Amino acid sequence: MNNMKKFIAVILLFVCSAAAFAQSAATPIMDDEMRSSGKIYVVIGTIAIVFIGITIYLFAIDRRLKKIEKENKD
C-alpha cells in the first residue's frame, strides 16, 4: 500500500508541475485553428480515453497482484 501512496504522490506532483509550466502569455496559432474546426475536442477525447484505459489497467493489475499475494500468504 505504501507504493501506491508514493505513486499517487508522484502523479499529483507531475500534474501540478505540468499545470504550472503549461501557462504561457502567447496563445499558439494551432490552438485557434483546432478550436475553430472542432478538432481540439477529438484530441481531448482521445487523451481522456487513453488515460482512463491506463487507469483501469493499473487498478486491474493491482487487484490481481493483491489476490496473488493473499494466496501466497495462506
N, CA, C and O atoms as a printed pandas DataFrame, in Angstrom:
     atom_number atom_name residue_name chain_id  residue_number  x_coord  y_coord  z_coord
0              1         N          MET        A               1    0.827   -1.197    0.000
1              2        CA          MET        A               1    0.000    0.000    0.000
2              3         C          MET        A               1    0.873    1.263    0.000
3              4         O          MET        A               1    0.482    2.309   -0.518
4              5         N          ASN        A               2    2.045    1.135    0.586
5              6        CA          ASN        A               2    2.953    2.270    0.643
6              7         C          ASN        A               2    3.397    2.696   -0.749
7              8         O          ASN        A               2    3.555    3.887   -1.018
8              9         N          ASN        A               3    3.600    1.714   -1.641
9             10        CA          ASN        A               3    3.995    2.033   -3.005
10            11         C          ASN        A               3    2.886    2.780   -3.736
11            12         O          ASN        A               3    3.161    3.671   -4.539
12            13         N          MET        A               4    1.637    2.423   -3.462
13            14        CA          MET        A               4    0.507    3.088   -4.105
14            15         C          MET        A               4    0.448    4.555   -3.681
15            16         O          MET        A               4    0.160    5.430   -4.498
16            17         N          LYS        A               5    0.719    4.821   -2.405
17            18        CA          LYS        A               5    0.724    6.200   -1.918
18            19         C          LYS        A               5    1.832    7.005   -2.597
19            20         O          LYS        A               5    1.634    8.164   -2.962
20            21         N          LYS        A               6    2.993    6.384   -2.761
21            22        CA          LYS        A               6    4.101    7.062   -3.447
22            23         C          LYS        A               6    3.740    7.339   -4.898
23            24         O          LYS        A               6    4.025    8.415   -5.423
24            25         N          PHE        A               7    3.111    6.363   -5.543
25            26        CA          PHE        A               7    2.714    6.526   -6.943
26            27         C          PHE        A               7    1.717    7.674   -7.091
27            28         O          PHE        A               7    1.850    8.497   -7.997
28            29         N          ILE        A               8    0.731    7.734   -6.217
29            30        CA          ILE        A               8   -0.274    8.809   -6.279
30            31         C          ILE        A               8    0.393   10.157   -6.024
31            32         O          ILE        A               8    0.060   11.146   -6.677
32            33         N          ALA        A               9    1.332   10.203   -5.079
33            34        CA          ALA        A               9    2.029   11.456   -4.790
34            35         C          ALA        A               9    2.836   11.928   -5.987
35            36         O          ALA        A               9    2.846   13.119   -6.300
36            37         N          VAL        A              10    3.517   11.000   -6.662
37            38        CA          VAL        A              10    4.309   11.363   -7.843
38            39         C          VAL        A              10    3.402   11.876   -8.954
39            40         O          VAL        A              10    3.714   12.878   -9.598
40            41         N          ILE        A              11    2.288   11.201   -9.181
41            42        CA          ILE        A              11    1.346   11.636  -10.221
42            43         C          ILE        A              11    0.804   13.026   -9.889
43            44         O          ILE        A              11    0.712   13.883  -10.767
44            45         N          LEU        A              12    0.451   13.246   -8.640
45            46        CA          LEU        A              12   -0.065   14.553   -8.232
46            47         C          LEU        A              12    0.971   15.649   -8.453
47            48         O          LEU        A              12    0.646   16.719   -8.966
48            49         N          LEU        A              13    2.211   15.384   -8.068
49            50        CA          LEU        A              13    3.272   16.371   -8.282
50            51         C          LEU        A              13    3.492   16.636   -9.764
51            52         O          LEU        A              13    3.704   17.779  -10.169
52            53         N          PHE        A              14    3.441   15.590  -10.569
53            54        CA          PHE        A              14    3.619   15.747  -12.010
54            55         C          PHE        A              14    2.517   16.618  -12.597
55            56         O          PHE        A              14    2.793   17.512  -13.397
56            57         N          VAL        A              15    1.275   16.363  -12.207
57            58        CA          VAL        A              15    0.146   17.130  -12.742
58            59         C          VAL        A              15    0.258   18.594  -12.316
59            60         O          VAL        A              15    0.019   19.496  -13.118
60            61         N          CYS        A              16    0.614   18.822  -11.077
61            62        CA          CYS        A              16    0.755   20.202  -10.598
62            63         C          CYS        A              16    1.884   20.937  -11.314
63            64         O          CYS        A              16    1.730   22.098  -11.692
64            65         N          SER        A              17    3.014   20.266  -11.499
65            66        CA          SER        A              17    4.127   20.929  -12.174
66            67         C          SER        A              17    3.819   21.144  -13.653
67            68         O          SER        A              17    4.212   22.161  -14.225
68            69         N          ALA        A              18    3.126   20.204  -14.271
69            70        CA          ALA        A              18    2.759   20.364  -15.677
70            71         C          ALA        A              18    1.813   21.550  -15.847
71            72         O          ALA        A              18    1.924   22.301  -16.815
72            73         N          ALA        A              19    0.893   21.716  -14.916
73            74        CA          ALA        A              19   -0.037   22.840  -14.990
74            75         C          ALA        A              19    0.696   24.170  -14.807
75            76         O          ALA        A              19    0.338   25.169  -15.432
76            77         N          ALA        A              20    1.705   24.185  -13.964
77            78        CA          ALA        A              20    2.461   25.418  -13.733
78            79         C          ALA        A              20    3.277   25.807  -14.957
79            80         O          ALA        A              20    3.368   26.988  -15.291
80            81         N          PHE        A              21    3.871   24.825  -15.630
81            82        CA          PHE        A              21    4.689   25.124  -16.804
82            83         C          PHE        A              21    3.851   25.343  -18.059
83            84         O          PHE        A              21    4.344   25.915  -19.031
84            85         N          ALA        A              22    2.613   24.906  -18.058
85            86        CA          ALA        A              22    1.789   24.994  -19.250
86            87         C          ALA        A              22    1.236   26.397  -19.488
87            88         O          ALA        A              22    0.729   26.678  -20.574
88            89         N          GLN        A              23    1.321   27.259  -18.522
89            90        CA          GLN        A              23    0.770   28.595  -18.662
90            91         C          GLN        A              23    1.766   29.491  -19.388
91            92         O          GLN        A              23    2.900   29.676  -18.948
92            93         N          SER        A              24    1.312   30.042  -20.513
93            94        CA          SER        A              24    2.172   30.961  -21.247
94            95         C          SER        A              24    1.358   32.195  -21.647
95            96         O          SER        A              24    0.128   32.155  -21.683
96            97         N          ALA        A              25    2.044   33.263  -21.939
97            98        CA          ALA        A              25    1.368   34.516  -22.255
98            99         C          ALA        A              25    0.777   34.502  -23.665
99           100         O          ALA        A              25   -0.327   35.004  -23.876
100          101         N          ALA        A              26    1.493   33.938  -24.619
101          102        CA          ALA        A              26    1.039   33.941  -26.007
102          103         C          ALA        A              26    0.312   32.631  -26.322
103          104         O          ALA        A              26    0.746   31.553  -25.916
104          105         N          THR        A              27   -0.798   32.743  -27.050
105          106        CA          THR        A              27   -1.510   31.535  -27.457
106          107         C          THR        A              27   -1.012   31.111  -28.829
107          108         O          THR        A              27   -0.866   31.954  -29.714
108          109         N          PRO        A              28   -0.753   29.840  -29.024
109          110        CA          PRO        A              28   -0.262   29.373  -30.316
110          111         C          PRO        A              28   -1.329   29.484  -31.405
111          112         O          PRO        A              28   -2.526   29.461  -31.121
112          113         N          ILE        A              29   -0.889   29.602  -32.621
113          114        CA          ILE        A              29   -1.811   29.700  -33.757
114          115         C          ILE        A              29   -2.579   28.407  -33.916
115          116         O          ILE        A              29   -3.766   28.424  -34.243
116          117         N          MET        A              30   -1.916   27.283  -33.687
117          118        CA          MET        A              30   -2.560   25.982  -33.845
118          119         C          MET        A              30   -3.748   25.856  -32.902
119          120         O          MET        A              30   -4.735   25.201  -33.238
120          121         N          ASP        A              31   -3.668   26.465  -31.739
121          122        CA          ASP        A              31   -4.748   26.418  -30.764
122          123         C          ASP        A              31   -6.034   26.993  -31.355
123          124         O          ASP        A              31   -7.098   26.383  -31.244
124          125         N          ASP        A              32   -5.937   28.167  -31.983
125          126        CA          ASP        A              32   -7.119   28.800  -32.573
126          127         C          ASP        A              32   -7.679   27.980  -33.725
127          128         O          ASP        A              32   -8.895   27.848  -33.864
128          129         N          GLU        A              33   -6.800   27.434  -34.545
129          130        CA          GLU        A              33   -7.250   26.639  -35.692
130          131         C          GLU        A              33   -7.973   25.373  -35.239
131          132         O          GLU        A              33   -9.030   25.028  -35.767
132          133         N          MET        A              34   -7.393   24.687  -34.260
133          134        CA          MET        A              34   -8.007   23.437  -33.799
134          135         C          MET        A              34   -9.328   23.705  -33.083
135          136         O          MET        A              34  -10.272   22.924  -33.195
136          137         N          ARG        A              35   -9.388   24.807  -32.353
137          138        CA          ARG        A              35  -10.618   25.136  -31.644
138          139         C          ARG        A              35  -11.718   25.525  -32.628
139          140         O          ARG        A              35  -12.873   25.138  -32.449
140          141         N          SER        A              36  -11.376   26.276  -33.652
141          142        CA          SER        A              36  -12.393   26.723  -34.608
142          143         C          SER        A              36  -12.912   25.577  -35.463
143          144         O          SER        A              36  -14.077   25.582  -35.861
144          145         N          SER        A              37  -12.056   24.587  -35.753
145          146        CA          SER        A              37  -12.512   23.462  -36.572
146          147         C          SER        A              37  -13.119   22.340  -35.737
147          148         O          SER        A              37  -13.681   21.397  -36.294
148          149         N          GLY        A              38  -13.015   22.422  -34.408
149          150        CA          GLY        A              38  -13.593   21.407  -33.544
150          151         C          GLY        A              38  -12.690   20.205  -33.319
151          152         O          GLY        A              38  -13.101   19.249  -32.662
152          153         N          LYS        A              39  -11.476   20.229  -33.844
153          154        CA          LYS        A              39  -10.561   19.097  -33.693
154          155         C          LYS        A              39   -9.996   18.992  -32.277
155          156         O          LYS        A              39   -9.554   17.923  -31.856
156          157         N          ILE        A              40  -10.014   20.100  -31.551
157          158        CA          ILE        A              40   -9.480   20.077  -30.191
158          159         C          ILE        A              40  -10.260   19.101  -29.323
159          160         O          ILE        A              40   -9.689   18.479  -28.427
160          161         N          TYR        A              41  -11.557   18.958  -29.578
161          162        CA          TYR        A              41  -12.375   18.036  -28.794
162          163         C          TYR        A              41  -12.001   16.586  -29.084
163          164         O          TYR        A              41  -12.094   15.733  -28.202
164          165         N          VAL        A              42  -11.582   16.305  -30.303
165          166        CA          VAL        A              42  -11.120   14.964  -30.645
166          167         C          VAL        A              42   -9.824   14.665  -29.902
167          168         O          VAL        A              42   -9.644   13.562  -29.387
168          169         N          VAL        A              43   -8.930   15.629  -29.843
169          170        CA          VAL        A              43   -7.659   15.445  -29.143
170          171         C          VAL        A              43   -7.909   15.230  -27.648
171          172         O          VAL        A              43   -7.343   14.317  -27.046
172          173         N          ILE        A              44   -8.744   16.060  -27.059
173          174        CA          ILE        A              44   -9.042   15.935  -25.630
174          175         C          ILE        A              44   -9.744   14.609  -25.344
175          176         O          ILE        A              44   -9.446   13.956  -24.345
176          177         N          GLY        A              45  -10.651   14.216  -26.190
177          178        CA          GLY        A              45  -11.350   12.937  -26.018
178          179         C          GLY        A              45  -10.398   11.761  -26.109
179          180         O          GLY        A              45  -10.497   10.819  -25.323
180          181         N          THR        A              46   -9.477   11.805  -27.060
181          182        CA          THR        A              46   -8.505   10.725  -27.215
182          183         C          THR        A              46   -7.594   10.631  -25.992
183          184         O          THR        A              46   -7.330    9.535  -25.498
184          185         N          ILE        A              47   -7.124   11.751  -25.513
185          186        CA          ILE        A              47   -6.274   11.760  -24.318
186          187         C          ILE        A              47   -7.046   11.218  -23.115
187          188         O          ILE        A              47   -6.502   10.447  -22.325
188          189         N          ALA        A              48   -8.301   11.616  -22.976
189          190        CA          ALA        A              48   -9.119   11.139  -21.854
190          191         C          ALA        A              48   -9.331    9.631  -21.930
191          192         O          ALA        A              48   -9.237    8.942  -20.914
192          193         N          ILE        A              49   -9.616    9.111  -23.122
193          194        CA          ILE        A              49   -9.832    7.673  -23.282
194          195         C          ILE        A              49   -8.565    6.894  -22.948
195          196         O          ILE        A              49   -8.632    5.869  -22.270
196          197         N          VAL        A              50   -7.417    7.366  -23.415
197          198        CA          VAL        A              50   -6.149    6.689  -23.121
198          199         C          VAL        A              50   -5.871    6.725  -21.618
199          200         O          VAL        A              50   -5.474    5.712  -21.042
200          201         N          PHE        A              51   -6.072    7.863  -20.986
201          202        CA          PHE        A              51   -5.840    7.977  -19.547
202          203         C          PHE        A              51   -6.761    7.057  -18.757
203          204         O          PHE        A              51   -6.316    6.387  -17.825
204          205         N          ILE        A              52   -8.030    7.018  -19.117
205          206        CA          ILE        A              52   -8.984    6.136  -18.430
206          207         C          ILE        A              52   -8.594    4.674  -18.627
207          208         O          ILE        A              52   -8.667    3.878  -17.690
208          209         N          GLY        A              53   -8.181    4.321  -19.837
209          210        CA          GLY        A              53   -7.767    2.948  -20.109
210          211         C          GLY        A              53   -6.555    2.541  -19.290
211          212         O          GLY        A              53   -6.521    1.443  -18.736
212          213         N          ILE        A              54   -5.575    3.405  -19.209
213          214        CA          ILE        A              54   -4.377    3.103  -18.413
214          215         C          ILE        A              54   -4.734    2.986  -16.937
215          216         O          ILE        A              54   -4.221    2.108  -16.244
216          217         N          THR        A              55   -5.603    3.859  -16.453
217          218        CA          THR        A              55   -6.022    3.806  -15.054
218          219         C          THR        A              55   -6.734    2.501  -14.735
219          220         O          THR        A              55   -6.442    1.865  -13.723
220          221         N          ILE        A              56   -7.663    2.101  -15.588
221          222        CA          ILE        A              56   -8.387    0.841  -15.376
222          223         C          ILE        A              56   -7.417   -0.334  -15.410
223          224         O          ILE        A              56   -7.521   -1.249  -14.594
224          225         N          TYR        A              57   -6.481   -0.312  -16.342
225          226        CA          TYR        A              57   -5.488   -1.384  -16.454
226          227         C          TYR        A              57   -4.642   -1.477  -15.186
227          228         O          TYR        A              57   -4.397   -2.576  -14.689
228          229         N          LEU        A              58   -4.194   -0.338  -14.658
229          230        CA          LEU        A              58   -3.378   -0.348  -13.447
230          231         C          LEU        A              58   -4.154   -0.869  -12.244
231          232         O          LEU        A              58   -3.608   -1.623  -11.439
232          233         N          PHE        A              59   -5.414   -0.479  -12.112
233          234        CA          PHE        A              59   -6.215   -0.979  -10.999
234          235         C          PHE        A              59   -6.481   -2.474  -11.137
235          236         O          PHE        A              59   -6.527   -3.185  -10.133
236          237         N          ALA        A              60   -6.657   -2.959  -12.359
237          238        CA          ALA        A              60   -6.855   -4.392  -12.571
238          239         C          ALA        A              60   -5.593   -5.170  -12.193
239          240         O          ALA        A              60   -5.677   -6.228  -11.569
240          241         N          ILE        A              61   -4.441   -4.653  -12.566
241          242        CA          ILE        A              61   -3.187   -5.312  -12.196
242          243         C          ILE        A              61   -3.010   -5.308  -10.679
243          244         O          ILE        A              61   -2.582   -6.307  -10.102
244          245         N          ASP        A              62   -3.333   -4.200  -10.038
245          246        CA          ASP        A              62   -3.221   -4.105   -8.584
246          247         C          ASP        A              62   -4.123   -5.126   -7.905
247          248         O          ASP        A              62   -3.714   -5.770   -6.939
248          249         N          ARG        A              63   -5.330   -5.276   -8.397
249          250        CA          ARG        A              63   -6.273   -6.233   -7.822
250          251         C          ARG        A              63   -5.754   -7.669   -7.971
251          252         O          ARG        A              63   -5.824   -8.464   -7.034
252          253         N          ARG        A              64   -5.234   -7.988   -9.161
253          254        CA          ARG        A              64   -4.682   -9.337   -9.380
254          255         C          ARG        A              64   -3.470   -9.584   -8.486
255          256         O          ARG        A              64   -3.312  -10.676   -7.939
256          257         N          LEU        A              65   -2.625   -8.585   -8.338
257          258        CA          LEU        A              65   -1.441   -8.725   -7.509
258          259         C          LEU        A              65   -1.823   -8.948   -6.045
259          260         O          LEU        A              65   -1.218   -9.778   -5.367
260          261         N          LYS        A              66   -2.808   -8.223   -5.563
261          262        CA          LYS        A              66   -3.278   -8.429   -4.190
262          263         C          LYS        A              66   -3.814   -9.843   -4.008
263          264         O          LYS        A              66   -3.583  -10.463   -2.971
264          265         N          LYS        A              67   -4.519  -10.352   -4.997
265          266        CA          LYS        A              67   -5.065  -11.709   -4.928
266          267         C          LYS        A              67   -3.938  -12.732   -4.867
267          268         O          LYS        A              67   -4.001  -13.677   -4.080
268          269         N          ILE        A              68   -2.908  -12.554   -5.689
269          270        CA          ILE        A              68   -1.763  -13.472   -5.697
270          271         C          ILE        A              68   -1.013  -13.404   -4.370
271          272         O          ILE        A              68   -0.616  -14.436   -3.828
272          273         N          GLU        A              69   -0.816  -12.189   -3.841
273          274        CA          GLU        A              69   -0.129  -12.036   -2.561
274          275         C          GLU        A              69   -0.921  -12.703   -1.445
275          276         O          GLU        A              69   -0.337  -13.332   -0.563
276          277         N          LYS        A              70   -2.227  -12.574   -1.474
277          278        CA          LYS        A              70   -3.078  -13.195   -0.459
278          279         C          LYS        A              70   -2.987  -14.713   -0.547
279          280         O          LYS        A              70   -2.929  -15.384    0.483
280          281         N          GLU        A              71   -2.972  -15.264   -1.756
281          282        CA          GLU        A              71   -2.857  -16.722   -1.917
282          283         C          GLU        A              71   -1.508  -17.230   -1.434
283          284         O          GLU        A              71   -1.433  -18.327   -0.881
284          285         N          ASN        A              72   -0.455  -16.475   -1.625
285          286        CA          ASN        A              72    0.879  -16.893   -1.191
286          287         C          ASN        A              72    1.056  -16.825    0.311
287          288         O          ASN        A              72    1.841  -17.590    0.872
288          289         N          LYS        A              73    0.335  -15.915    0.987
289          290        CA          LYS        A              73    0.404  -15.814    2.435
290          291         C          LYS        A              73   -0.278  -17.003    3.114
291          292         O          LYS        A              73    0.151  -17.448    4.179
292          293         N          ASP        A              74   -1.333  -17.508    2.495
293          294        CA          ASP        A              74   -2.096  -18.615    3.100
294          295         C          ASP        A              74   -1.422  -19.933    2.958
295          296         O          ASP        A              74   -1.946  -20.948    3.417
